[in-house]
Every structure is written in structure tokens, then in C-alpha cells.
Amino acid sequence: MAAETRSSMEIDEALKPFYERASEAEERLARLEALFSNQKGHSNTDSKKMSSVIKDFQSKLEIAQAEIVSEQEKASNEIQKLVEENLKLRYRISHLLRAVKEAYARSNANKVHGELP
């Protein structure tokens, strides 16, 4: 469980730049929307420019959010692979430890009986 917590912290750290980009895009979009609503009385071309800029930022925000989702999925898959690998390695270690203990016990038994290994 500690490994999963550490892994989730590592995922959060890896995704931090994406969250920051998404937040920045949301802030810019909010500022532009506020500016746009304040300038409704201005010419139609200004309105079209602002609308274009807002749409551009919205698309960039959607791309950044899609990247975040993609990175989260990749990180989740990687965590699952690492958990599975960890379980396999623990299984192998337990068998290796048992084999070493058995060999050590046989070696001690042979020494007690005066036999050669």
C-alpha cells in the first residue's frame, strides 16, 4: 500500500505540469470571456477576433485536458505492471530464501554427522 501511495504521489508530480497548463488556459479563457463581455458594444470585427481567440483557448484547454487523461491512464497502467512485477519478484524471493535455508540446514546436518557436502 505504501508503494501505491508513493506511486500515486509520483503520478501527481508527473501530471503537475499538465494541471498547471490547464489552469493557465482556464484563467486566460476566463479573462478573455470577461473582456469579451465588457466589449460587447465594440465593432463586430473585435467581437469576431475575441470569439476566435476564445475558441482557440478552448481547444488548447481541451487538448491539455486530454493529455492529462492520457498521462493518467499511462501512469495507471505502469503502476499495475509494476505491482504485478513486484508480486512475481516477491514470490521468487520467497522460494530462493526457502532453498537457501534448506541448503544451509543440509550443510549443518552434514557437518554434525561428519560427512562432506
N, C-alpha and C positions, 0 to 999 in steps of 0.2 A: 504494500500500500504506500509505503514511503517512496518507493521508486515511481509509482504512478503520480503521486503528488509532485515529486521533483520533475517528472516528465511534463506534467501539465503546466508547471511554472516555466519550464523551458519553452513549451509551446507558446505560452502567453508572451514570453520575452521575444520569441521569433516573430510573432504576429504584431508586436508593438508598432513597428513602422507602418504596417498596413492600417492599423487603427488610427494612428496619427494622421495619415494621409486622408482617410475617410472623414475624420473630424475636421481637418482643414477644409476639405471640399464642402462639407456641410456648412461650415461657418461662412465660407465665401458665397455659397448659394444663398444663405440667409441674408447676407449683406446686399447681394445683388437684388434679391426679391424686395427688400426694404427700399433700396434705391429705385427700383422699378416702380414700386407703388407710389413713391414720392414724386416721380416724374411723369405721372400719367398725363398731365396737361401738355407735355412737350410734344414735339413733332412725331409723326408716325415712324420716321426712319430711326430715330433714337429708340423708340419702342421696339422696333424690329431688331436693332442691334442688341438691346438688352435681352430680348427674348432669345436671340441666338446664343448669347453668352451664357444665359441661364441653362439652356438646353445642353450646351457644351459641358458645363459643370455637372449637370445632372448625369450625363453619360459617363463622365470621368468618375463620378461618385459610384455609379453602378458598376463600373469596371473594377474600382478599388474594392467594393464590397464582394464582388465575385472572386477576386483574388484572395480575399480573406477566407472565404468559404473553402476555396480550393486548397489553401495552405492548411486550414484546419483539418480537412479530410486527409491530406498527405500526412500530417503530423499524427493523426489518429491511427492511420494505417501503420505508420512506422512504430508507434507505441505498441500496437498489437503484435507486430513482428518481433519486437524486442522482448515483450513479455513471453511469447512462445519460445523464443530462443533461450531466454533465462530459465524457463522451466526445463527445457531439454538439458541445459548445462547442469542444473541442479541435480537432475536425475543421474546424469553421467558421473558427477562428483560423488553422489551417494554410493554408487556401485564401485567406483575406484577406491573410496575410503574403506568399504567393506572388504575389497580384495586385499588392500594393504594390511588391514587388521588381521585377516586370515593368514596372510603370508608371514606376518610378524609372529603370530601365535604358533604357527608351524615351526618357524625358526627357533623360537624359545623352547618348544617341546623337543626338538631335535637336540638342542644344546643340553637340556636336562637329561636326556637319555644317552648322551654321548655320541650321537650319530652326526654324520656330516650332512650338510644341507643338500 
